[in-house]
Amino acid sequence: MDTQQEDVFWETINTFDNVGLLRYVMIIGSWAEYIYSYYFMSDFTPSLRTTDLDLIYKNIRKPQRQINIISKLAQSGFVYKEDFLTGVGKFFKEGILEIEFLTRSIGKGNDTVNIPSIGITAESLREVNMLVDFPLELDCRDYIVTVPEPAAYVLHKLSINPIREPEKQSKDIRAVRELLKHINASTNDNARLKIIFDKLFKKQQKIILETADKNFIELMWRDKGF
């Protein structure tokens, strides 16, 4: 990983922590894989090659106070921009990091949601619900960082793979294979694969199993004949 990019990431985490925002967001995407290197007691090494830092805002009703994250990130060199059509806001820093907030979709939901506490419009995605439902808090460099459980992360990657762009499909499958090596080596994490899988909708389960079969991925907990 680019050292400068890693430094900017931790500078951003520090900013979030200082303003009281860190507890309200979950890191997803490839940067979650980076955090997993602090979780697995093994030689797990993430293959991180992205500037995208995606954050799920777990509950848009919290906190009830205002957090001026736009101003705070500007002090770290981030430029804030809003999409002309959707109003969705993102932060950019010199091609090093691009920060976007996302929210879960509940009920019929909307494509975008305003997050009152930070005054930013975020994209609302139903696909991220699986991740929010299975959070994992980790102590990393004296920060409490929230990511999805590795098992939920893998199942999510398998479930959305068919709708991803071709180049992202292959990248995600490589990530799943690498993570499964370490999940399968942990009795607890391997058990969580089956527990989380059983909580999903039948349609999600079907897609996960089809994606696994298509890519010759073995799920060790899988019942014979399922």
Residue, then its C-alpha position, 0 to 999 in steps of 0.5 A: m500500500d502507498t504509505q502516503q495513502e495510509d497516513v491520510f487514512w489514519e489522519t482521517i480516522n483521527t479527525f473523525d475520532n476528535v469530532g465524535l463521528l467515528r463511533y457512528v460510521m462503519i468502514i466497508g469496501s477494501w479499507a475494511e480488509y485493511i482493518y482486518s489485518y489488525y483482527f486476524m492473528s495470522d499473516f493476512t495481508p490485504s490487497l488494497r489498491t483503491t482511493d475509495l473510502d466508503l463509510i456506512y452511517k449506521n443511524i442517521r438519527k445520531p448524534q442529535r448535535q451538529i458535527n461540522i465534518i466538512s470544515k474539519l476535513a477541509q483543514s486536512g486538505f479535503v475538497y468537498k463536492e456535491d453531485f449536481l443531479t443527486g446532491v450526494g456529497k463526497f470528499f476528495k484529497e489530491g487523488i489519494l483518498e475519496i470519502e463517501f458516506l452511505t446509508r442503509s435502505i429501510g422499507k421502500g427507501n429512497d435513493t438518497v438520504n440527508i444525514p442531519s448531524i453532518g449536513i450531507t446527502a448520502e446514497s442509500l443502498r439496500e445491499v449494505n444492510m447485511l453489513v450493518d447488521f453484523p458489526l465488529e468493533l476493533d481496537c486499532r492504533d488506540y481507535i475503536v473502529t467499526v467494520p463488518e464481521p469478516a464472515a458478513y463481509v465475505l457473504h456480502k461480496l458473494s451476494i453482490n458479485p453478479i451485479r458488479e462490473p467485470e473487473k470488480q467481480s474478479k477483484d472481489i473474488r480474489a478478496v473472498r478467497e484470501l479472506l476465507k483462508h483466514i476465516n476457515a482457520s478460525t473456529n469462531d469466524n467459520a461458524r459465523l459464516k453459517i450463522i449469518f448465512d442462515k439469517l439471510f433471505k432465501k434469495q440472498q442465500k441462492i445468489i451466494l451459493e451460485t456465485a460460490d459454485k461459479n467461482f469454485i469457492e468452497l464454503m466449509w460449513r455448507d451442508k451436503g446437497f444444499 
